[in-house]
């Protein structure tokens, strides 16, 4: 992400903020630089089409180029999506990895489908602002209001269903969140310049069966896919997660139903097969899986910042494109963080597996070893104390955490402000800074959290010649900001696999 931001006043009278300067954007388009895909949208006045920066089409004249922060902003200006480069199917902006402001938090919830389920009022309430203020901020920052941004997401979900399934268009419209078949048809023609029938005729890949959606989750290269899968494998819970033959599968509890996602890495994307009990959950499932794998990160910016420290350079070179795995369920991560306090990863995993076996509900349609869902807040609130072995205080903390979630006093979603979330968590007896920091890092994708009190992280630091004592480690880590979460993953990897140059397990 560039530090330069360009603000200009287009003829329509709305302030438009582009995440890179005009000259940088023009160079990226001329070079067809895929690193900028998702960072901004390139629109061409002479054709009325918007593209990703790496589009292979002929570079237009400079005066014909316009730049927008989002596809929704380009659509609002009257442009339609390019048929060659599919600009709606790129990694999200790495801006959201850094930004914790209202616009950034709103974008994460819009991607999760909150507007489609709860309307603009529901989105505003989740963020703690008025509808009017939220709309004004998003229009100023992103070139479109919450309805326009949600409409762009809805259109992309519909296109995925059209091109990867054989379900009737009326069902596609309903699943994608359109109010009517007519609205669905009009939107697809307006945004993509083709009817749903035309899009299905341009099918990409083999169609899935009823409720099964095969798709690609693109990322910016490089991406340490092996490292991300190792992280998940070391923490995988039997019953809700399964790792085999280079793939990772897990269950998801979604707003309208359940799903099982199977993920397998490729050169430029993760191949994903989603088996959904309700197709309306497609957009939400994709957003959560992208956060789980941290697919919208900017690996070049992260690698340059962390590699500038000589003692960390070898770890960066060993894991190019390091990712910080996120979460598909905030409650699950919070409970697992409590169970992981002051114990090893293996011990915490064993305890959590027992909880899943006793309190997790069974999937109606299991897939291989993925047979259950993580327990609900209600189940944990009622039974955690009796179900959890070991210290009673820990079991009571899990219960109190679940009660707060079940009663609506604690929200664990990606739209939370980091400081407020950490304060809410630490009000619960038994939850300290390590736990709240771990939850912020994984649920919010907070990029600048260093768990300096973590034993394994400190051990990894010591192996690299970095001071292990928490205060000294924090002082050294100031040079890694704003990417200390990524540095922490590198230190965990060092603790598990040894310093760079040794074997990787």
Secondary structure, DSSP 8 states (H G I E B T S, - for coil): --S--EEEE-TTS-EEEESS-HHHHHHHHHTT-GGGBTTBEEEETTTTEEE-TT--S----GGGEEEESSHHHHHHTT-EE-TTT-TTSS---THHHH--SHHHHHHHHHHTTHHHHHHHHHHHHHHTS-HHHHHHHHHHHHSS-HHHHHHHHHHHHHHHHHHHB---HHHHHHHHT-S-HHHHHHHHHHHHSS-HHHHHHT--S--B-TTEEEEEEE--SS--HHHHHHHHHHH--BBTEEEETTEEEEEEE-SSSEEEEEEEE-SSEEEEEEEESSGGGHHHHHHHHHHHHTTT--HHHHHHHHHTSHHHHHHHHHTTT------S-HHHHHHHHHHTTTS-HHHHHHHHHHHHHHH--EEEEEETTEEE----HHHHHHHHHHH--S-HHHHHHHHHHHHHHHTTS---STTS-HHHHHHHHHTSTT--HHHHHHHHHHHS--TT---TT-HHHHHHHHHTT---SHHHHHHHHGGGTT-HHHHHHHHHHHHHH-STTS---
